Amino acid sequence: MRPRAVPAVGVLLATALIAPHAASAQDSAYTLTVDPNATGPIVDDTMYGVFYEDINRAADGGLYAELVQNRSFEYDPADNADYVPLTSWEPAASGGATGTAEVVDDDGRLNERNRRYLRLQADVHGDPQARFGVTNTGYNTGIAVEEGGRYDFSAWARTDQEAGTPLTATLRDPSGKALAKPLELTVRGDGWAKYSGVLTATATSTTARLEVAAGGTGTLGLDVVSLFPEDTFKGRPNGMRRDLAEKVAALEPGFLRFPGGCLVNTGSHEAYAAPDWPRRRSYQWKDTVGPVEQRATNANFWGYNQSYGLGYFEYFQFAEDIGAMPLPVVPALVTGCGENQATDDPELLRRHVQDALHLIEFANGPVTSPWGAKRAEMGHPEPFGLTHIGVGNEENLPDEFMARFTAFRDAIKAHHPEMTVISNSGPDDSGPTFERAWELNRQHAVDMVDEHYYNDPQWFLDNNHRYDTYDRNGPKVFLGEYASKDDRWGNSLAEAAYMTGLERNADVVEMASYAPLLANEDYVQWRPDMIWFDNHRSWGSTSYETQKLFMNNVGDRVLPSTATESPTFRQVVTLDDATGELIVKVVNAQSAPAPTTVELGREVAPVARVTTLQGDPAAVNTPDSQPIRPVEATFDGAADTFTYTFPPNSVTFLRIRPTQP
């Protein structure tokens, strides 16, 4: 089984916590009874995972560590009405230099998949140190740098000057003060070449700008201007922002579903094709692999441009780095998320089916295969071990979707019978579309069905038994997206109560993931979200804390239990095979304490380890204050039957060690 972290014991907190939680059996208003003779379902290591979608600037300006916004000058009003090709760029001049900076799309481009570039025409006379160029303002308040931090600069450039063109790159604050020793380069030749170096920050700033400027005279072409911190997660080049990746990794997710979501299956399903390529395309994985300068950008469904610097190779690598099973999702040629159109083009369908097969080869194929060779060329000769693949997302046309899903499923199974191919049931928890989708999923004996729903807290409290009556012999459930509709602790309590029902039904619900995962506080399209950030800070929401507690304490099998029935008092008990501990998980989502008689039906050690999340239902975690944080303690009073008072508005996990098998 996959190793899981065991919470440390907060010894200094123990004395303060033991007394309030002791209660007599006569005072108990609730009971929790574990059946020692019953056998519950196995809980897979992939029970809980994370769903990553590029929403709320989750990639560029977020998890993807690139610090330059619009590095390839590809921003367009088709992506966002406020965009122009020079969004996030401003002219810069020193020493009396003049010039012009314009974005062009002509035959002099870097390549056919990176069509636009910056043309700098500098006019620098007299002062050899004079420069004309541009500065990039990054995301949020600017580019965040730390004193002593090393930042890899690179740019593709060419010049019409036979003697070459001086090119300077440096970091400055908004007043123009230098924040790094300038990097001095010379661009030579009229053919595109990559120029690079390292900038070391001399001060810490959250408002820095990257300045790139030319000396001399003539015309300079620039494209793919990049500034990347060397301190990425696990030191990966073209990798992930460390603090965000560490927060995701701390969840110990069993799987990583990517890249969406609504951006997977919305827009044109045609491929990129110069010169009249579709500006807004469904997420097609082949656009996102290979050298970053050859990846065609795309208009994101959520209203901005996505660079695809974070592409399929990086997703697979990140999944491996955090110990999660990769779970990619490909478009099914039926648009969802309100578009509700089916593409009726057999040849296009065949091409997308073949792309899915090529994706499996990219992930798992030998290096002697074409796409396995591409994976090795990108730095990972070993296979990524792909076992699950999703087809489609939230389609509202179940019949049209199933006709196309089966084409994918049958082709994949013919070549890879071991692969789990995941269907879905649309965007709702019930209703005609949901019912028809499930009818078709059962008819076609699909492996697994991806359910999505976002509801108010009371729905989650009232529907704890949703999966109790699902067919044990039918398709398994992947709850790929769910959340209560706010960021407050009361919402997280309702989600936690619901999660006890998911675990109790682990033989049906094999996987579940909260959504969305990430949100840049200055670019929000959806809330609630699990992890929030700006350009230099990140913090977990109250739901991050509940998700982390459940993910870090899953257990390996359910021990059947019963409890006093109440929407605000929910429980599940699991067994951790590695430690032998019983994990008693109780959610008390009411404003009063819950004195409870706990009957374990076996002898146990008297000292239990306790982790508690508790607070005001209106509490919200912010960058400056996280009122909802885990409190770890010990409880000296566990027995085959004991009493425990669960605090109001709390999630409590007790780890109790049996004294005999």
N, C-alpha and C positions, 0 to 999 in steps of 0.2 A: 504494500500500500504506500501511497505517497506520504512522506514524512510531513507532519504538521507541527507548527510551533505550539508549545504549551505555555500558557500565561505564567509569568513569574508571580510569586506570592509577595504581596505587600505586607510584610510583617508589622511595620509600624502602624498600619491602619487596622490591624486585626482587632485589637482590644476595643476600639471605638465602634466597630461594626457588629461584634458578636452580641452584645446585650440587646440592641433593638430588635434583633431577628429571632430571639428566643421567645417562644410562645408555648403555652400549655395546650394540651389536647382539648381541654374543655373550652378554650377560647377560640379554637380554630373554626373559621367560617368556610374553609375550603379543604378538600382532600385531593391528594394525588397518589394514585396507586399503580405500581408497576407489577405486571403479571410475570412472576418468575418462571412460569412454565411455557409461556407463549414465545413463538419465534417471529420476529418482525422482518421487514425487508432489508436487504443489503443496501447501504448507501454508497453510491459510486464516488470515487475521488473527484469526478467531474460534476458533482451535485450543484455546486455554486461556481460561477465564473463571472467574467465581465464582458459587457457588450460595448465595444468601441465604435462610435460613429463620428465622422467629421462634421459635427454640429457644434455651435457655440465656439467656433475657432479652436476646436480640439486638436487639430493637426498644425497647420501653419500658424505660428504665434502661440502654440501650445505644446503638445507632447513632442512634436518634431522640433528639434533644438535650433533650427535655422533662425538667425536674429534679424535678417534683412527681409523686409516685406516687399513683395512685388519684385523679386530679384531678377526676373527675366523680362520685365516690362510688358507682361502679357495681360495686365488688368484691362477690363473692357466694360463699357456700360451694359453689355449683355449679361455680365456677371452680376453687376450691381449698378443701379442708375447713378450712383455717386462716383463711380470709378472713371478715371481717365488713365491712359497708359503711363503717366508719370505720378500716379497716386503713391504717396509716401516718399517721393523724391522732391528735392528742392535744389535750385541752382546755388552754387557756391563759388566765390572768387576771392583771390588775395593778390596783393601787390599790384593792383591796378589792372589785372587781367580782365579781358572781356571774352565773350563767346556766346554760343547758342547750344542748347541741349534739346534734342527732339527724338521722339521714338519713331522709327521707320519700319516698314514691312516691304522689303524689296528683295531682289535676287541676291543681295549681299548678306542675307541672313546667315546665322550660325548653322542651321540645318532646317529641314522641312518640318520638323516637329517642334521647333523653337523659332517661331517665325519673326518675332519682333526683336529689335535691338535698339540700343541708345547710340545716337550719333552725336558726338561732341565735336564742335568746331571751335577750337581755342585760338585766341589771338593774344599771345603773350610776347611782348617786346621789352627789351631792356633788362628787367630784373629776372635773372635765371631761376629765382625761387618763386616767382609769381606762378599762380595756378588758376585754372578755371575748371570747374567740374560740378558734381552734384553731391548732396548728402541724403542719406536715408534715415528716416525717423523711426523705423522699427514698428513695434506694436505697443499698444497702451500709451504710457507716457514717454516711451522711447526705448532705446536698447539698454538692457541692464547688464552692467559689467562689474566685476569685483576686482579690487586692487590686487595685483599680482596674477590675475587670471590670464590664461593664454587663449587667444582667439585666432582661429585659422581663417585668414582672408584668401579669397580666390576670385578670379574674374577671367572670362574669356575676352580677348581684345585683339584688335588689329589696327594698323595705321597706314596712312598714305605717305608718310614721311620716310624717305629712304634712309636717313640717319637715325631713325627711331624717335619715339615720343616718350618723354619722362612721364611716369604715372606714380602718383603718391596716394597712399591709403593711410588714413589715421582715424582715431576716435576723438570726438570733441563733445563738450557739453553745449547746451543751447546758446550760451554766450560766446562760443567760439574757442573756449579754453581747451587746449589739448589734453586728452586723457590717455594718450599712448605715444610713444616715440614713433614718428611716421615711418612707414614702410616705403622705401624708394625702389621703384622698378622701372625698367625700360621696355616699352613695347616695340617689337621689331617685325617688320614684314606686313604685307597686305593680306596674309592668310590668317585665319583665326587660330589662336593658341591660348593655352591656359597659363595664367600667371598667378603665383601664390606666395604667401609668406605668413608670418605670425606677428600679431599685434599683442603686446602685453600691457594690460591696463595699469596705469599709474595711480588710479584712484577708483573708489567705488561710486557708482552712479546708477540711477534708474532712468535717467533722461538722456543718455548718450546718443550721439549720432555717428554714423559711419560716413566719412568724407572720402570721395574718390575723385581725384582731380588731375588734369593733364597740364604739362608745361609746353613751351614752344608754340608752334603754329601748325595748322593743318587739321585733318579730320581723324578722329579716333572713334572706333566702334567698340562698344562694351556690351556684354551680355552675361547672364547668370552670375551676378555679383553677389558673393556669399560671405557671410561671417558666421563661423561656427565655433561654439565653445569646445575646447578640448575635453573639458570635464563633463562628458555626457554619461548617461547610464551605462555602466560597465565599459566605458571608454570607447564605445562603438563610433567609428567614423559615420557621418551622415545619420547619427543616432538620435536618441531620445533625451529630452530635458530631464536631468537627473532627479530633481525633487518630485516631479510628477510621476516619473516611472517608479520611483521608490515607493510612493504611496500606493500605486497599483500593485506592485510586487508584495507590499505588506499585507494585502488582502489574501495572499496565497490562493489566487483563483485557479479553479480546476480547468478552465478553458478561457480562450479569448475569441469571441465572435467579432468579425470584422468584414468589410469596412462600413457596413450599415445593414439595415436602415434604408430610409427613403432615398438616399443618394444612389443606392445600388440600382434601382429599377425605374428611375424617372429620367425623362429626357429621351433623346434619340438613341436607338440601339444600333445605329450605323457606326462603322469604325471611323477613326480619324483618317481623313484623306485630304491631302493638300491639292489644290489651294482652297477649295470651298468646304472646309471641314465643319461639322456641326459644332456650334459653340457650346451647347449643353448636351452632354451625352450621359447615358447610364455608365456606371462604374465598370469599366472593362479592364481586367487585370493586366493585360499585355501592354497597356499604355503606361503602366507604373513600374516596369522593371527595366534594367539596364542602366547605363550612365544617366545621372540626373539631368544633364543638359540635353538628353535625347527623349525625355519624357514630356509628352504633350499635356499642357495644363488643361483644366476643365472648369466650366461654370458649375459651382456647387448648388445643389437643390436648396440649400439654406441661405442663399443670397450672397455668396462671395466666391472668390476664385480659389481653387485648390491646386497647389503646385505639383502634387504627386511626388514630391521629394520623399514623403512617407508613403511608400508603395508596398506591393505584396512581399517583396523580399524582406523589407524592414518589419512588416507585420509578423511574418514567420519567425524572424530572428528574435523579435521582442517576446513572442509567445514562448519560444525556447528559453530565453533569458529569465523569464519569470516562472518557469516550470508549468506552463499552461498548455493544454491541448489546443492547437490551432483549429479554428472553425470559420473558414471563409464562406461568403455568401455571394452567389453570382446571379445576374438578372435572368428572368424567365421569359422575357419579351412580352410581359403584360405589366403595364405600369400601374403602380399603386399610389398611395398617399394623395388621393384626390384626383389623380389624372385619369385613371380608369379607362385605359385604352389597350386593346390587344393588337399586337403587330402580326399581321397575316402575311408572312413572307417565308415560305419553306426553305429557300436557300439561306436566308439570314438566320433562321432557326438552326439549320445544320451547322452554320459557322459558329454560332454561340455554343452549341453542344460540343463541337470539336474544341473550342476554347476551354471548356470545362475539363475535357480529357487532357488537354495540354497543361492545364493548371495542376492536375494531379501528377502529371509527369514532372512538372517543374518542382513540385514539393517532394516527390518520392522517387523519381526516376533515376536510373544509373547515370553516371557522368558520361557514358557513351551515347545516351539518348540526346536528341537536340535540346530539349528543355531542361533536362538534368545537367547538360553541359552549361547552359545559361546560368543555372543556380551555382554551379561550381565556379564559373567565371566571376560571379558576383561575390565569391568568398566562402561558399558553404558546400563543399563537395559531398558531405554526408546528407542523407535524406532528412527531411523535417518530420517525417512520421505522420503524415496527414491521414486521419481515419474518418472524419466527418466533413460533409460539405452541405451547405444550404442552397436551395434553389428558390429564388423569389423572396418577396417581402411584402406582406400586408396587401395582397391583391384583393380587390373588391369584386372581381369577376371569377368566381370559383370554377365554373365549367371551362372557360377559356384558359385559365391558369392550369388546371389539371391536364388538359390536352397537351400543353407544352411541358409541364413538369414530367409527365411520364416519358416524353421523348428524352429528356435529360437522364432521368432515373434509369431507363432501360439501357441506354448507351453506356452509362457509368457502370451499372451492374454487369454488363456483358464483358467489360474489360477489367473491372475491379469489384468482384462480388463481395469483398470484405468491407467495402465502403458504406458507411451510413449516410443516406441521402435524405435530407430534411425538407419536408413540405411546410405549409403553414395554413392558418385558419382565418386570415384576414386581420383587420385592425381592432376587433371588438371581442368582448368576453361572451357575447350571446347575440341572438338575432338571426334573421334569415340567412345572411351571408355566412355567418359562423356555422350555423347548422348544416347548410348545404356543403360548405367546405369539409366539415367533418364527415358527412355522408360519403363524399367522394374519396376522402383519405382512407376511410375504412374499406370502401369498395375496391380500391386499388392497393390495399395492403401496404401502405407506406411504412417506412421504418419509424418515423418520428414526425410530430406535428409541432410547429413553432406557434405558440399562442402569444398575443400581445394585448395588454390592456392597461389603461391609466384611469384610476377611479378615486373617489373620495375616501377618507379614512374609514367611514362607517361601513362602506362596501367590504373593505378588507377585514374588518372585525366580524362582519356578519357571514362571510363566505369561507370561513376556515375549513369547512367540510366539503368544499367544491370538488375535490378529486377523490373523495371517499367512494363515490359511485361510478367512477370511470371504469371502463372495461379493462380488466387486468390482462386480457389476451389480445387487446387491440394495439394500435400504434402508441408508442410512448410519447410523452409530452416534454417538449422543451419550452419552458416559459422564458422566452427570449427577451421580452421587454415588459416591465411593470414598474409602477411607482404610484404612491399616493400624491395628491396634487398640491404639495407645498413643501417647503424646506424646514418645517418646524418639528420639534421633538414629538408632538402628538401624531404627526403623520408617520414618523419613523416607528413609533410604538405600534401603530396599526399594521405597518408592513412586517414588523417582527412577529406580531401575533399570527399573521398570515403565513409566514415562513415556517412556523411550527407545523401547519397543515401540509406544506410542501414536503417537509422531511418525513412526516408520518406516512405520506404516500410516495415514498421514494421508489417503490416498484412501478409507479406510473410516471411520476415527474422525475425524470432522470437528470435534468439540467435546468438551472434557473439563473437569470441575470437581471439585475436592476438596470434601469436606463433613465436618462443618459449618464455616461460615466464622467465627462469632463465639461467644464464651462469656464471660459475666459470672462471675467466679470464685466468687461467693457464691450463684449460682443455676444449678447445672449439672445438666442432664438427660442429657448425652451427652458422651462423649469418645472419641477425641481431637478437638481443634478447632484451627483455624488461627490465630486471633487471640484473645488473652485480654485481659480488662480488669477494672478495678473502677471506682469512681466518679470516679477522677482519673488513672489510669494505664492504659496499654495496652502489650502486648508481643507480638511474633510468636513462634509456636512454631518448633521446628526444621523442621516441614513448611512453615511460612510461608516460611522461607528457601529451601527447595528449589523451592517453587512460584514464588516471585519470580524465582529464577535462570532457571528454564525460561521463564516468561512474558516476561521482559525480553530473552530471547535465542532467540526462536522460529526466525527465519529464514523464507525464503519458499518454499523447496523442498528436498526431501530429496535428498542425494547418496548413492546406494546404496553401502553399505560392508559389509564382513564383519570379524569379529573372532574371536579364540580363544573358543570356546564355553564359557561358564561361567555359572551362575546368579548368581554374585557379581561378574561382570565384564560390564558391558553398555555399549553405545555406540549413538550415532546421529550423523550428520553432516548439517548443513544449510547452505544458502547464503543469505546476507543480500544481497538485491539492492541495497539502498540503499548499503551500504558495500563490497560485493564480497567480503566476508570469508567464509571457511569457518568454521563453528562446530563444532568437534569436542567432543562431549559424552560424557564417560566417567564411569561410576559404578563405583567399586571398593569393593564392600560386604564386604570381608574384612579381617582383622586384619593382613595382610601387605601391603607395598607391591607394586605391579604394574609392573615394568619392561616397557615396551612398545615395539615397533618400529612406527612409524606411517608408512604409505606413502600419500601423497596423490596420486601420479600426475600432478603438475604442479609447476611452479616457483613458489616462494612467497618472500615477504620473510622474512628470518631472525628478526625480532623479532615474537613473538606476544604477545597480551594474554591473561592467565590470571586466571580467577576460581575460587577453591577454597572449598568448604565441607568441613570436616574436624573430627572429634572422637571422643570416646569414644561407643560405641554406646548407652551408658546415659545420656548427657547429656540434660538437659532445660533449655529456656530458661524463665526465671522473670522476674518484674519486676525483680529485683535482680541477676540474672546471666544473660547470654546467651552461653554458651560456643560456640554454633553461630552464627557470623556470617561473611559473605563476606570473604575475603582477596583483594585484587587485586594483581597483580604483572605483570612482563614475563618472557618466556622468550626468551633469545637463542640460538637453536639450531634453529629451524624450517627445514625443507628439504623437497624432494620426498619424501625418506625420512629420518626422524630417529628418535631414541629419546627416550622420556620416561618417567619413573617416577611413576606415579599413587600418591599417598599412601594408606596404609591408611584404610578407613572414610571415603571421600571422594567428593565429586561435583566434577568438574573440567570447566570449559569453557575451551577455547582458541580464541581468535579469530585466524585466520591469513589474511593478505592475499596472494592470488596476484599474481605479477608480470606475468602475462599472462592474457587471458580463457581 
